[in-house]
Amino acid sequence: GAAIRMEGQVTVFTYRENEPCYRCLSRLFGENALTCVEAGVMAPLIGVIGSLQAMEAIKLLAHYGQPASGKIVMYDAMTCQFREMKLMRNPGCEVCGQ
C-alpha cells in the first residue's frame, strides 16, 4: 500500500506464476515519483489504506474472498471513490520474468 496527498493504493503480491511482482509495479512510477515529504499526505488516509491492507492480508491468509492480486486498487479520498487498474506482469522483469 501507498498514500500521497489525498490518494492511496493497495495491491497484493502472491508471487504465483504469471502474476506481477512489486518490481513490475515500481517501474510504472519511474525515478521521479513524489514522496510524502515533498507532497504531503492526509493523516486519516493512512488509516484507510492500512485498513484495506489488513483486510487483504486476512483474505489471503484465510483463503476467503478474492484478494486484490494482479490489480491496483486506488482510493481517492477527495471524492471518496475507488478505481481498479489491472497490473500486468512485465515479461522482461528481472524478478518474475521468464
N, C-alpha and C positions, 0 to 999 in steps of 0.2 A: 504494500500500500504506500501511497504518497499523497501529499497535500501541499498546495501552494496557493496563496491569495484566498480565493473563495471556491476552489475546485480541488477535488480529490479523486483518486483512482484506486481500484483494488483488482488484483488478479491472483490466480492460483497457479503455481508451477508444480506439476506432478512428476515431471521428468520421465513420463511414459514415452514409448516410441511414437514418433511423428508428431509430438506436441512441442510447442515453442518453449524456450527457456528464458531466463532473465536476460541473458546476453542479447537474444533476439529482440526483446523489448527495449533494452537500453540503447540499442543502435538507432531506434526511432527518434531519440531526443538529441543525439549528437553531443558535441563538446560545449555548445553554447547554452545549455539548459540553465534556466534561472535557479537560484537557491532561495530557501526561506529567508536567509539573512538579507538578500538583495530585494526580494519581492514581498516578504512578509507572508503570514498565514493567520487566518482567524482561528483562535484557540478552540472554539466549540467544534470546528470542522475536524480537528484531530480526533476528538471523541467519536464522531460519526464514523470516520474511516477506521478507527480502531475497533469499533463495534462490528463493522462489516467484516473486518479481518478475522475477528474472533468467531463470527458465525460461519465463515468459510472454512476455518480450521475445524470447527465442530462437525460440519457436514462431511469434510474429507475424512476425519478420523473415525467418525461413527458410520461411515458409508450410508449417509442419509441425505436425500435430495441430490441436486445436481450442482457440484462445485463450479466456480467460475473459471475453470481451466480452459485455455485456448481462446480467451477473450479478455478484454479490459472493461471493467465496469467503472464508468465515470460518473461522478456526482457533482452537480453544480449547486452549491449552497445558496447562491444568489436567487435562483429560480426554483430551487427545491426539486430538480428534475434529474433523473438517471438516464444515461445512454450506455449502450454497449457497442464495442467495436471488436471485430474478430481479430485476433492476434495470429499472424501467420508465422510458421516456422521458417527460418532462413536456411535453405539447403546448404549454403556455404558457411554456416555458423561453426566456429571452432569448438564450441561446447556440445551442441546437439546435432550438428550437420552430418552428412554422410562422409 
